[in-house]
Amino acid sequence: MSFQNLAPCLSQVETALKKCLSALNAEHPVSVSALSETIGNCANALNQCLA
């Protein structure tokens, strides 16, 4: 797989991880299900990169 094909997937992973960090750093409580969904999206993006 070339870097050009990998870059969009890694961008999705980066976005998902940034959402997790923002939620964890927020002053209000974050639901576990929302974080789980975001981490799941990150895992799915990584699977797409490696497929």
mmCIF entry with sequence, helices, sheets and N, C-alpha, C, O atoms, coordinates in Angstrom:
data_MODEL
# 
_entry.id   MODEL 
# 
_entity.id                         1 
_entity.type                       polymer 
_entity.pdbx_number_of_molecules   1 
# 
_entity_poly.entity_id                      1 
_entity_poly.type                           'polypeptide(L)' 
_entity_poly.nstd_linkage                   no 
_entity_poly.nstd_monomer                   no 
_entity_poly.pdbx_seq_one_letter_code       MSFQNLAPCLSQVETALKKCLSALNAEHPVSVSALSETIGNCANALNQCLA 
_entity_poly.pdbx_seq_one_letter_code_can   MSFQNLAPCLSQVETALKKCLSALNAEHPVSVSALSETIGNCANALNQCLA 
_entity_poly.pdbx_strand_id                 A 
# 
loop_
_entity_poly_seq.entity_id 
_entity_poly_seq.num 
_entity_poly_seq.mon_id 
_entity_poly_seq.hetero 
1 1  MET n 
1 2  SER n 
1 3  PHE n 
1 4  GLN n 
1 5  ASN n 
1 6  LEU n 
1 7  ALA n 
1 8  PRO n 
1 9  CYS n 
1 10 LEU n 
1 11 SER n 
1 12 GLN n 
1 13 VAL n 
1 14 GLU n 
1 15 THR n 
1 16 ALA n 
1 17 LEU n 
1 18 LYS n 
1 19 LYS n 
1 20 CYS n 
1 21 LEU n 
1 22 SER n 
1 23 ALA n 
1 24 LEU n 
1 25 ASN n 
1 26 ALA n 
1 27 GLU n 
1 28 HIS n 
1 29 PRO n 
1 30 VAL n 
1 31 SER n 
1 32 VAL n 
1 33 SER n 
1 34 ALA n 
1 35 LEU n 
1 36 SER n 
1 37 GLU n 
1 38 THR n 
1 39 ILE n 
1 40 GLY n 
1 41 ASN n 
1 42 CYS n 
1 43 ALA n 
1 44 ASN n 
1 45 ALA n 
1 46 LEU n 
1 47 ASN n 
1 48 GLN n 
1 49 CYS n 
1 50 LEU n 
1 51 ALA n 
# 
_struct_asym.id          A 
_struct_asym.entity_id   1 
# 
loop_
_struct_conf.conf_type_id 
_struct_conf.id 
_struct_conf.pdbx_PDB_helix_id 
_struct_conf.beg_label_comp_id 
_struct_conf.beg_label_asym_id 
_struct_conf.beg_label_seq_id 
_struct_conf.pdbx_beg_PDB_ins_code 
_struct_conf.end_label_comp_id 
_struct_conf.end_label_asym_id 
_struct_conf.end_label_seq_id 
_struct_conf.pdbx_end_PDB_ins_code 
_struct_conf.beg_auth_comp_id 
_struct_conf.beg_auth_asym_id 
_struct_conf.beg_auth_seq_id 
_struct_conf.end_auth_comp_id 
_struct_conf.end_auth_asym_id 
_struct_conf.end_auth_seq_id 
_struct_conf.pdbx_PDB_helix_class 
_struct_conf.details 
_struct_conf.pdbx_PDB_helix_length 
HELX_P HELX_P1 AA1 PHE A 3  ? ASN A 25 ? PHE A 3  ASN A 25 1 ? 23 
HELX_P HELX_P2 AA2 VAL A 32 ? LEU A 50 ? VAL A 32 LEU A 50 1 ? 19 
# 
_struct_conf_type.id          HELX_P 
_struct_conf_type.criteria    ? 
_struct_conf_type.reference   ? 
# 
loop_
_atom_site.group_PDB 
_atom_site.id 
_atom_site.type_symbol 
_atom_site.label_atom_id 
_atom_site.label_alt_id 
_atom_site.label_comp_id 
_atom_site.label_asym_id 
_atom_site.label_entity_id 
_atom_site.label_seq_id 
_atom_site.pdbx_PDB_ins_code 
_atom_site.Cartn_x 
_atom_site.Cartn_y 
_atom_site.Cartn_z 
_atom_site.occupancy 
_atom_site.B_iso_or_equiv 
_atom_site.pdbx_formal_charge 
_atom_site.auth_seq_id 
_atom_site.auth_comp_id 
_atom_site.auth_asym_id 
_atom_site.auth_atom_id 
_atom_site.pdbx_PDB_model_num 
ATOM 1   N N  . MET A 1 1  ? 0.854   -1.179 0.000  1.00 0.00 ? 1  MET A N  1 
ATOM 2   C CA . MET A 1 1  ? 0.000   0.000  0.000  1.00 0.00 ? 1  MET A CA 1 
ATOM 3   C C  . MET A 1 1  ? 0.894   1.234  0.000  1.00 0.00 ? 1  MET A C  1 
ATOM 4   O O  . MET A 1 1  ? 1.855   1.317  0.765  1.00 0.00 ? 1  MET A O  1 
ATOM 5   N N  . SER A 1 2  ? 0.573   2.172  -0.849 1.00 0.00 ? 2  SER A N  1 
ATOM 6   C CA . SER A 1 2  ? 1.377   3.395  -0.915 1.00 0.00 ? 2  SER A CA 1 
ATOM 7   C C  . SER A 1 2  ? 0.962   4.370  0.173  1.00 0.00 ? 2  SER A C  1 
ATOM 8   O O  . SER A 1 2  ? -0.118  4.265  0.754  1.00 0.00 ? 2  SER A O  1 
ATOM 9   N N  . PHE A 1 3  ? 1.839   5.310  0.428  1.00 0.00 ? 3  PHE A N  1 
ATOM 10  C CA . PHE A 1 3  ? 1.559   6.311  1.457  1.00 0.00 ? 3  PHE A CA 1 
ATOM 11  C C  . PHE A 1 3  ? 0.320   7.126  1.099  1.00 0.00 ? 3  PHE A C  1 
ATOM 12  O O  . PHE A 1 3  ? -0.435  7.517  1.989  1.00 0.00 ? 3  PHE A O  1 
ATOM 13  N N  . GLN A 1 4  ? 0.101   7.385  -0.179 1.00 0.00 ? 4  GLN A N  1 
ATOM 14  C CA . GLN A 1 4  ? -1.072  8.170  -0.595 1.00 0.00 ? 4  GLN A CA 1 
ATOM 15  C C  . GLN A 1 4  ? -2.361  7.463  -0.208 1.00 0.00 ? 4  GLN A C  1 
ATOM 16  O O  . GLN A 1 4  ? -3.339  8.124  0.139  1.00 0.00 ? 4  GLN A O  1 
ATOM 17  N N  . ASN A 1 5  ? -2.385  6.147  -0.256 1.00 0.00 ? 5  ASN A N  1 
ATOM 18  C CA . ASN A 1 5  ? -3.573  5.393  0.140  1.00 0.00 ? 5  ASN A CA 1 
ATOM 19  C C  . ASN A 1 5  ? -3.701  5.311  1.651  1.00 0.00 ? 5  ASN A C  1 
ATOM 20  O O  . ASN A 1 5  ? -4.810  5.232  2.179  1.00 0.00 ? 5  ASN A O  1 
ATOM 21  N N  . LEU A 1 6  ? -2.581  5.329  2.345  1.00 0.00 ? 6  LEU A N  1 
ATOM 22  C CA . LEU A 1 6  ? -2.564  5.203  3.795  1.00 0.00 ? 6  LEU A CA 1 
ATOM 23  C C  . LEU A 1 6  ? -2.926  6.513  4.492  1.00 0.00 ? 6  LEU A C  1 
ATOM 24  O O  . LEU A 1 6  ? -3.520  6.501  5.570  1.00 0.00 ? 6  LEU A O  1 
ATOM 25  N N  . ALA A 1 7  ? -2.576  7.622  3.890  1.00 0.00 ? 7  ALA A N  1 
ATOM 26  C CA . ALA A 1 7  ? -2.767  8.934  4.519  1.00 0.00 ? 7  ALA A CA 1 
ATOM 27  C C  . ALA A 1 7  ? -4.216  9.216  4.907  1.00 0.00 ? 7  ALA A C  1 
ATOM 28  O O  . ALA A 1 7  ? -4.442  9.661  6.033  1.00 0.00 ? 7  ALA A O  1 
ATOM 29  N N  . PRO A 1 8  ? -5.211  8.989  4.051  1.00 0.00 ? 8  PRO A N  1 
ATOM 30  C CA . PRO A 1 8  ? -6.596  9.274  4.460  1.00 0.00 ? 8  PRO A CA 1 
ATOM 31  C C  . PRO A 1 8  ? -7.042  8.430  5.661  1.00 0.00 ? 8  PRO A C  1 
ATOM 32  O O  . PRO A 1 8  ? -7.757  8.924  6.533  1.00 0.00 ? 8  PRO A O  1 
ATOM 33  N N  . CYS A 1 9  ? -6.627  7.171  5.707  1.00 0.00 ? 9  CYS A N  1 
ATOM 34  C CA . CYS A 1 9  ? -6.985  6.317  6.837  1.00 0.00 ? 9  CYS A CA 1 
ATOM 35  C C  . CYS A 1 9  ? -6.355  6.841  8.116  1.00 0.00 ? 9  CYS A C  1 
ATOM 36  O O  . CYS A 1 9  ? -7.017  6.926  9.150  1.00 0.00 ? 9  CYS A O  1 
ATOM 37  N N  . LEU A 1 10 ? -5.093  7.187  8.049  1.00 0.00 ? 10 LEU A N  1 
ATOM 38  C CA . LEU A 1 10 ? -4.413  7.696  9.235  1.00 0.00 ? 10 LEU A CA 1 
ATOM 39  C C  . LEU A 1 10 ? -5.014  9.017  9.685  1.00 0.00 ? 10 LEU A C  1 
ATOM 40  O O  . LEU A 1 10 ? -5.036  9.314  10.880 1.00 0.00 ? 10 LEU A O  1 
ATOM 41  N N  . SER A 1 11 ? -5.493  9.800  8.754  1.00 0.00 ? 11 SER A N  1 
ATOM 42  C CA . SER A 1 11 ? -6.161  11.047 9.102  1.00 0.00 ? 11 SER A CA 1 
ATOM 43  C C  . SER A 1 11 ? -7.436  10.775 9.890  1.00 0.00 ? 11 SER A C  1 
ATOM 44  O O  . SER A 1 11 ? -7.745  11.498 10.837 1.00 0.00 ? 11 SER A O  1 
ATOM 45  N N  . GLN A 1 12 ? -8.175  9.742  9.510  1.00 0.00 ? 12 GLN A N  1 
ATOM 46  C CA . GLN A 1 12 ? -9.389  9.365  10.241 1.00 0.00 ? 12 GLN A CA 1 
ATOM 47  C C  . GLN A 1 12 ? -9.043  8.913  11.652 1.00 0.00 ? 12 GLN A C  1 
ATOM 48  O O  . GLN A 1 12 ? -9.751  9.236  12.606 1.00 0.00 ? 12 GLN A O  1 
ATOM 49  N N  . VAL A 1 13 ? -7.949  8.165  11.782 1.00 0.00 ? 13 VAL A N  1 
ATOM 50  C CA . VAL A 1 13 ? -7.515  7.708  13.096 1.00 0.00 ? 13 VAL A CA 1 
ATOM 51  C C  . VAL A 1 13 ? -7.127  8.906  13.950 1.00 0.00 ? 13 VAL A C  1 
ATOM 52  O O  . VAL A 1 13 ? -7.493  8.979  15.123 1.00 0.00 ? 13 VAL A O  1 
ATOM 53  N N  . GLU A 1 14 ? -6.396  9.837  13.372 1.00 0.00 ? 14 GLU A N  1 
ATOM 54  C CA . GLU A 1 14 ? -5.986  11.043 14.091 1.00 0.00 ? 14 GLU A CA 1 
ATOM 55  C C  . GLU A 1 14 ? -7.203  11.823 14.578 1.00 0.00 ? 14 GLU A C  1 
ATOM 56  O O  . GLU A 1 14 ? -7.235  12.272 15.724 1.00 0.00 ? 14 GLU A O  1 
ATOM 57  N N  . THR A 1 15 ? -8.189  11.985 13.725 1.00 0.00 ? 15 THR A N  1 
ATOM 58  C CA . THR A 1 15 ? -9.402  12.715 14.088 1.00 0.00 ? 15 THR A CA 1 
ATOM 59  C C  . THR A 1 15 ? -10.119 12.022 15.247 1.00 0.00 ? 15 THR A C  1 
ATOM 60  O O  . THR A 1 15 ? -10.559 12.684 16.186 1.00 0.00 ? 15 THR A O  1 
ATOM 61  N N  . ALA A 1 16 ? -10.238 10.712 15.186 1.00 0.00 ? 16 ALA A N  1 
ATOM 62  C CA . ALA A 1 16 ? -10.914 9.969  16.247 1.00 0.00 ? 16 ALA A CA 1 
ATOM 63  C C  . ALA A 1 16 ? -10.166 10.097 17.570 1.00 0.00 ? 16 ALA A C  1 
ATOM 64  O O  . ALA A 1 16 ? -10.781 10.275 18.622 1.00 0.00 ? 16 ALA A O  1 
ATOM 65  N N  . LEU A 1 17 ? -8.839  10.005 17.516 1.00 0.00 ? 17 LEU A N  1 
ATOM 66  C CA . LEU A 1 17 ? -8.054  10.119 18.748 1.00 0.00 ? 17 LEU A CA 1 
ATOM 67  C C  . LEU A 1 17 ? -8.135  11.526 19.326 1.00 0.00 ? 17 LEU A C  1 
ATOM 68  O O  . LEU A 1 17 ? -8.170  11.694 20.545 1.00 0.00 ? 17 LEU A O  1 
ATOM 69  N N  . LYS A 1 18 ? -8.166  12.531 18.470 1.00 0.00 ? 18 LYS A N  1 
ATOM 70  C CA . LYS A 1 18 ? -8.305  13.914 18.956 1.00 0.00 ? 18 LYS A CA 1 
ATOM 71  C C  . LYS A 1 18 ? -9.656  14.113 19.640 1.00 0.00 ? 18 LYS A C  1 
ATOM 72  O O  . LYS A 1 18 ? -9.748  14.826 20.639 1.00 0.00 ? 18 LYS A O  1 
ATOM 73  N N  . LYS A 1 19 ? -10.707 13.482 19.103 1.00 0.00 ? 19 LYS A N  1 
ATOM 74  C CA . LYS A 1 19 ? -12.022 13.563 19.745 1.00 0.00 ? 19 LYS A CA 1 
ATOM 75  C C  . LYS A 1 19 ? -11.988 12.920 21.125 1.00 0.00 ? 19 LYS A C  1 
ATOM 76  O O  . LYS A 1 19 ? -12.587 13.436 22.069 1.00 0.00 ? 19 LYS A O  1 
ATOM 77  N N  . CYS A 1 20 ? -11.289 11.798 21.244 1.00 0.00 ? 20 CYS A N  1 
ATOM 78  C CA . CYS A 1 20 ? -11.158 11.136 22.546 1.00 0.00 ? 20 CYS A CA 1 
ATOM 79  C C  . CYS A 1 20 ? -10.431 12.048 23.524 1.00 0.00 ? 20 CYS A C  1 
ATOM 80  O O  . CYS A 1 20 ? -10.870 12.210 24.663 1.00 0.00 ? 20 CYS A O  1 
ATOM 81  N N  . LEU A 1 21 ? -9.336  12.637 23.096 1.00 0.00 ? 21 LEU A N  1 
ATOM 82  C CA . LEU A 1 21 ? -8.579  13.524 23.973 1.00 0.00 ? 21 LEU A CA 1 
ATOM 83  C C  . LEU A 1 21 ? -9.402  14.732 24.391 1.00 0.00 ? 21 LEU A C  1 
ATOM 84  O O  . LEU A 1 21 ? -9.376  15.127 25.556 1.00 0.00 ? 21 LEU A O  1 
ATOM 85  N N  . SER A 1 22 ? -10.122 15.315 23.463 1.00 0.00 ? 22 SER A N  1 
ATOM 86  C CA . SER A 1 22 ? -10.962 16.469 23.787 1.00 0.00 ? 22 SER A CA 1 
ATOM 87  C C  . SER A 1 22 ? -12.016 16.101 24.813 1.00 0.00 ? 22 SER A C  1 
ATOM 88  O O  . SER A 1 22 ? -12.263 16.847 25.760 1.00 0.00 ? 22 SER A O  1 
ATOM 89  N N  . ALA A 1 23 ? -12.635 14.948 24.620 1.00 0.00 ? 23 ALA A N  1 
ATOM 90  C CA . ALA A 1 23 ? -13.668 14.509 25.553 1.00 0.00 ? 23 ALA A CA 1 
ATOM 91  C C  . ALA A 1 23 ? -13.086 14.255 26.937 1.00 0.00 ? 23 ALA A C  1 
ATOM 92  O O  . ALA A 1 23 ? -13.691 14.610 27.948 1.00 0.00 ? 23 ALA A O  1 
ATOM 93  N N  . LEU A 1 24 ? -11.917 13.643 26.978 1.00 0.00 ? 24 LEU A N  1 
ATOM 94  C CA . LEU A 1 24 ? -11.301 13.340 28.269 1.00 0.00 ? 24 LEU A CA 1 
ATOM 95  C C  . LEU A 1 24 ? -10.815 14.599 28.986 1.00 0.00 ? 24 LEU A C  1 
ATOM 96  O O  . LEU A 1 24 ? -10.782 14.641 30.216 1.00 0.00 ? 24 LEU A O  1 
ATOM 97  N N  . ASN A 1 25 ? -10.441 15.616 28.224 1.00 0.00 ? 25 ASN A N  1 
ATOM 98  C CA . ASN A 1 25 ? -9.955  16.864 28.808 1.00 0.00 ? 25 ASN A CA 1 
ATOM 99  C C  . ASN A 1 25 ? -11.071 17.860 29.111 1.00 0.00 ? 25 ASN A C  1 
ATOM 100 O O  . ASN A 1 25 ? -10.824 18.902 29.718 1.00 0.00 ? 25 ASN A O  1 
ATOM 101 N N  . ALA A 1 26 ? -12.292 17.549 28.693 1.00 0.00 ? 26 ALA A N  1 
ATOM 102 C CA . ALA A 1 26 ? -13.416 18.464 28.901 1.00 0.00 ? 26 ALA A CA 1 
ATOM 103 C C  . ALA A 1 26 ? -13.766 18.549 30.385 1.00 0.00 ? 26 ALA A C  1 
ATOM 104 O O  . ALA A 1 26 ? -13.498 17.629 31.158 1.00 0.00 ? 26 ALA A O  1 
ATOM 105 N N  . GLU A 1 27 ? -14.356 19.651 30.754 1.00 0.00 ? 27 GLU A N  1 
ATOM 106 C CA . GLU A 1 27 ? -14.732 19.857 32.149 1.00 0.00 ? 27 GLU A CA 1 
ATOM 107 C C  . GLU A 1 27 ? -16.034 19.157 32.518 1.00 0.00 ? 27 GLU A C  1 
ATOM 108 O O  . GLU A 1 27 ? -16.335 19.009 33.702 1.00 0.00 ? 27 GLU A O  1 
ATOM 109 N N  . HIS A 1 28 ? -16.802 18.729 31.541 1.00 0.00 ? 28 HIS A N  1 
ATOM 110 C CA . HIS A 1 28 ? -18.066 18.045 31.832 1.00 0.00 ? 28 HIS A CA 1 
ATOM 111 C C  . HIS A 1 28 ? -17.876 16.541 31.674 1.00 0.00 ? 28 HIS A C  1 
ATOM 112 O O  . HIS A 1 28 ? -16.980 16.100 30.954 1.00 0.00 ? 28 HIS A O  1 
ATOM 113 N N  . PRO A 1 29 ? -18.703 15.766 32.331 1.00 0.00 ? 29 PRO A N  1 
ATOM 114 C CA . PRO A 1 29 ? -18.587 14.297 32.227 1.00 0.00 ? 29 PRO A CA 1 
ATOM 115 C C  . PRO A 1 29 ? -18.844 13.813 30.798 1.00 0.00 ? 29 PRO A C  1 
ATOM 116 O O  . PRO A 1 29 ? -19.643 14.393 30.063 1.00 0.00 ? 29 PRO A O  1 
ATOM 117 N N  . VAL A 1 30 ? -18.170 12.770 30.437 1.00 0.00 ? 30 VAL A N  1 
ATOM 118 C CA . VAL A 1 30 ? -18.320 12.164 29.113 1.00 0.00 ? 30 VAL A CA 1 
ATOM 119 C C  . VAL A 1 30 ? -18.830 10.745 29.305 1.00 0.00 ? 30 VAL A C  1 
ATOM 120 O O  . VAL A 1 30 ? -18.360 10.020 30.182 1.00 0.00 ? 30 VAL A O  1 
ATOM 121 N N  . SER A 1 31 ? -19.782 10.361 28.491 1.00 0.00 ? 31 SER A N  1 
ATOM 122 C CA . SER A 1 31 ? -20.315 9.002  28.632 1.00 0.00 ? 31 SER A CA 1 
ATOM 123 C C  . SER A 1 31 ? -19.302 7.983  28.111 1.00 0.00 ? 31 SER A C  1 
ATOM 124 O O  . SER A 1 31 ? -18.576 8.225  27.147 1.00 0.00 ? 31 SER A O  1 
ATOM 125 N N  . VAL A 1 32 ? -19.284 6.855  28.776 1.00 0.00 ? 32 VAL A N  1 
ATOM 126 C CA . VAL A 1 32 ? -18.399 5.775  28.362 1.00 0.00 ? 32 VAL A CA 1 
ATOM 127 C C  . VAL A 1 32 ? -18.786 5.291  26.971 1.00 0.00 ? 32 VAL A C  1 
ATOM 128 O O  . VAL A 1 32 ? -17.922 4.947  26.165 1.00 0.00 ? 32 VAL A O  1 
ATOM 129 N N  . SER A 1 33 ? -20.077 5.265  26.693 1.00 0.00 ? 33 SER A N  1 
ATOM 130 C CA . SER A 1 33 ? -20.519 4.785  25.380 1.00 0.00 ? 33 SER A CA 1 
ATOM 131 C C  . SER A 1 33 ? -20.037 5.691  24.248 1.00 0.00 ? 33 SER A C  1 
ATOM 132 O O  . SER A 1 33 ? -19.699 5.212  23.166 1.00 0.00 ? 33 SER A O  1 
ATOM 133 N N  . ALA A 1 34 ? -20.007 7.001  24.500 1.00 0.00 ? 34 ALA A N  1 
ATOM 134 C CA . ALA A 1 34 ? -19.516 7.930  23.470 1.00 0.00 ? 34 ALA A CA 1 
ATOM 135 C C  . ALA A 1 34 ? -18.023 7.709  23.215 1.00 0.00 ? 34 ALA A C  1 
ATOM 136 O O  . ALA A 1 34 ? -17.577 7.702  22.067 1.00 0.00 ? 34 ALA A O  1 
ATOM 137 N N  . LEU A 1 35 ? -17.263 7.531  24.286 1.00 0.00 ? 35 LEU A N  1 
ATOM 138 C CA . LEU A 1 35 ? -15.836 7.253  24.110 1.00 0.00 ? 35 LEU A CA 1 
ATOM 139 C C  . LEU A 1 35 ? -15.619 5.903  23.446 1.00 0.00 ? 35 LEU A C  1 
ATOM 140 O O  . LEU A 1 35 ? -14.741 5.766  22.594 1.00 0.00 ? 35 LEU A O  1 
ATOM 141 N N  . SER A 1 36 ? -16.399 4.916  23.822 1.00 0.00 ? 36 SER A N  1 
ATOM 142 C CA . SER A 1 36 ? -16.284 3.588  23.206 1.00 0.00 ? 36 SER A CA 1 
ATOM 143 C C  . SER A 1 36 ? -16.561 3.654  21.714 1.00 0.00 ? 36 SER A C  1 
ATOM 144 O O  . SER A 1 36 ? -15.867 3.024  20.916 1.00 0.00 ? 36 SER A O  1 
ATOM 145 N N  . GLU A 1 37 ? -17.576 4.419  21.345 1.00 0.00 ? 37 GLU A N  1 
ATOM 146 C CA . GLU A 1 37 ? -17.908 4.557  19.924 1.00 0.00 ? 37 GLU A CA 1 
ATOM 147 C C  . GLU A 1 37 ? -16.764 5.211  19.158 1.00 0.00 ? 37 GLU A C  1 
ATOM 148 O O  . GLU A 1 37 ? -16.427 4.783  18.054 1.00 0.00 ? 37 GLU A O  1 
ATOM 149 N N  . THR A 1 38 ? -16.169 6.243  19.740 1.00 0.00 ? 38 THR A N  1 
ATOM 150 C CA . THR A 1 38 ? -15.071 6.935  19.072 1.00 0.00 ? 38 THR A CA 1 
ATOM 151 C C  . THR A 1 38 ? -13.851 6.035  18.952 1.00 0.00 ? 38 THR A C  1 
ATOM 152 O O  . THR A 1 38 ? -13.185 6.023  17.917 1.00 0.00 ? 38 THR A O  1 
ATOM 153 N N  . ILE A 1 39 ? -13.557 5.284  20.002 1.00 0.00 ? 39 ILE A N  1 
ATOM 154 C CA . ILE A 1 39 ? -12.427 4.346  19.942 1.00 0.00 ? 39 ILE A CA 1 
ATOM 155 C C  . ILE A 1 39 ? -12.719 3.248  18.918 1.00 0.00 ? 39 ILE A C  1 
ATOM 156 O O  . ILE A 1 39 ? -11.816 2.810  18.204 1.00 0.00 ? 39 ILE A O  1 
ATOM 157 N N  . GLY A 1 40 ? -13.962 2.809  18.843 1.00 0.00 ? 40 GLY A N  1 
ATOM 158 C CA . GLY A 1 40 ? -14.350 1.827  17.829 1.00 0.00 ? 40 GLY A CA 1 
ATOM 159 C C  . GLY A 1 40 ? -14.169 2.361  16.419 1.00 0.00 ? 40 GLY A C  1 
ATOM 160 O O  . GLY A 1 40 ? -13.734 1.637  15.524 1.00 0.00 ? 40 GLY A O  1 
ATOM 161 N N  . ASN A 1 41 ? -14.506 3.634  16.223 1.00 0.00 ? 41 ASN A N  1 
ATOM 162 C CA . ASN A 1 41 ? -14.297 4.262  14.914 1.00 0.00 ? 41 ASN A CA 1 
ATOM 163 C C  . ASN A 1 41 ? -12.813 4.297  14.568 1.00 0.00 ? 41 ASN A C  1 
ATOM 164 O O  . ASN A 1 41 ? -12.428 4.090  13.418 1.00 0.00 ? 41 ASN A O  1 
ATOM 165 N N  . CYS A 1 42 ? -11.996 4.558  15.563 1.00 0.00 ? 42 CYS A N  1 
ATOM 166 C CA . CYS A 1 42 ? -10.552 4.573  15.378 1.00 0.00 ? 42 CYS A CA 1 
ATOM 167 C C  . CYS A 1 42 ? -10.063 3.186  14.968 1.00 0.00 ? 42 CYS A C  1 
ATOM 168 O O  . CYS A 1 42 ? -9.270  3.052  14.036 1.00 0.00 ? 42 CYS A O  1 
ATOM 169 N N  . ALA A 1 43 ? -10.534 2.163  15.663 1.00 0.00 ? 43 ALA A N  1 
ATOM 170 C CA . ALA A 1 43 ? -10.152 0.786  15.332 1.00 0.00 ? 43 ALA A CA 1 
ATOM 171 C C  . ALA A 1 43 ? -10.605 0.409  13.925 1.00 0.00 ? 43 ALA A C  1 
ATOM 172 O O  . ALA A 1 43 ? -9.866  -0.247 13.192 1.00 0.00 ? 43 ALA A O  1 
ATOM 173 N N  . ASN A 1 44 ? -11.811 0.818  13.542 1.00 0.00 ? 44 ASN A N  1 
ATOM 174 C CA . ASN A 1 44 ? -12.304 0.536  12.190 1.00 0.00 ? 44 ASN A CA 1 
ATOM 175 C C  . ASN A 1 44 ? -11.457 1.212  11.140 1.00 0.00 ? 44 ASN A C  1 
ATOM 176 O O  . ASN A 1 44 ? -11.163 0.619  10.103 1.00 0.00 ? 44 ASN A O  1 
ATOM 177 N N  . ALA A 1 45 ? -11.057 2.455  11.395 1.00 0.00 ? 45 ALA A N  1 
ATOM 178 C CA . ALA A 1 45 ? -10.215 3.177  10.437 1.00 0.00 ? 45 ALA A CA 1 
ATOM 179 C C  . ALA A 1 45 ? -8.866  2.465  10.291 1.00 0.00 ? 45 ALA A C  1 
ATOM 180 O O  . ALA A 1 45 ? -8.344  2.336  9.183  1.00 0.00 ? 45 ALA A O  1 
ATOM 181 N N  . LEU A 1 46 ? -8.311  2.008  11.408 1.00 0.00 ? 46 LEU A N  1 
ATOM 182 C CA . LEU A 1 46 ? -7.039  1.271  11.332 1.00 0.00 ? 46 LEU A CA 1 
ATOM 183 C C  . LEU A 1 46 ? -7.209  -0.025 10.547 1.00 0.00 ? 46 LEU A C  1 
ATOM 184 O O  . LEU A 1 46 ? -6.343  -0.387 9.751  1.00 0.00 ? 46 LEU A O  1 
ATOM 185 N N  . ASN A 1 47 ? -8.322  -0.725 10.770 1.00 0.00 ? 47 ASN A N  1 
ATOM 186 C CA . ASN A 1 47 ? -8.571  -1.956 10.002 1.00 0.00 ? 47 ASN A CA 1 
ATOM 187 C C  . ASN A 1 47 ? -8.644  -1.674 8.514  1.00 0.00 ? 47 ASN A C  1 
ATOM 188 O O  . ASN A 1 47 ? -8.147  -2.460 7.708  1.00 0.00 ? 47 ASN A O  1 
ATOM 189 N N  . GLN A 1 48 ? -9.260  -0.558 8.140  1.00 0.00 ? 48 GLN A N  1 
ATOM 190 C CA . GLN A 1 48 ? -9.349  -0.201 6.726  1.00 0.00 ? 48 GLN A CA 1 
ATOM 191 C C  . GLN A 1 48 ? -7.966  0.099  6.159  1.00 0.00 ? 48 GLN A C  1 
ATOM 192 O O  . GLN A 1 48 ? -7.673  -0.231 5.010  1.00 0.00 ? 48 GLN A O  1 
ATOM 193 N N  . CYS A 1 49 ? -7.120  0.727  6.971  1.00 0.00 ? 49 CYS A N  1 
ATOM 194 C CA . CYS A 1 49 ? -5.764  1.031  6.515  1.00 0.00 ? 49 CYS A CA 1 
ATOM 195 C C  . CYS A 1 49 ? -4.974  -0.234 6.246  1.00 0.00 ? 49 CYS A C  1 
ATOM 196 O O  . CYS A 1 49 ? -4.188  -0.300 5.301  1.00 0.00 ? 49 CYS A O  1 
ATOM 197 N N  . LEU A 1 50 ? -5.188  -1.230 7.078  1.00 0.00 ? 50 LEU A N  1 
ATOM 198 C CA . LEU A 1 50 ? -4.397  -2.457 6.985  1.00 0.00 ? 50 LEU A CA 1 
ATOM 199 C C  . LEU A 1 50 ? -4.984  -3.487 6.058  1.00 0.00 ? 50 LEU A C  1 
ATOM 200 O O  . LEU A 1 50 ? -4.341  -4.494 5.762  1.00 0.00 ? 50 LEU A O  1 
ATOM 201 N N  . ALA A 1 51 ? -6.210  -3.251 5.585  1.00 0.00 ? 51 ALA A N  1 
ATOM 202 C CA . ALA A 1 51 ? -6.876  -4.228 4.703  1.00 0.00 ? 51 ALA A CA 1 
ATOM 203 C C  . ALA A 1 51 ? -6.286  -4.213 3.310  1.00 0.00 ? 51 ALA A C  1 
ATOM 204 O O  . ALA A 1 51 ? -6.727  -4.969 2.445  1.00 0.00 ? 51 ALA A O  1 
# 
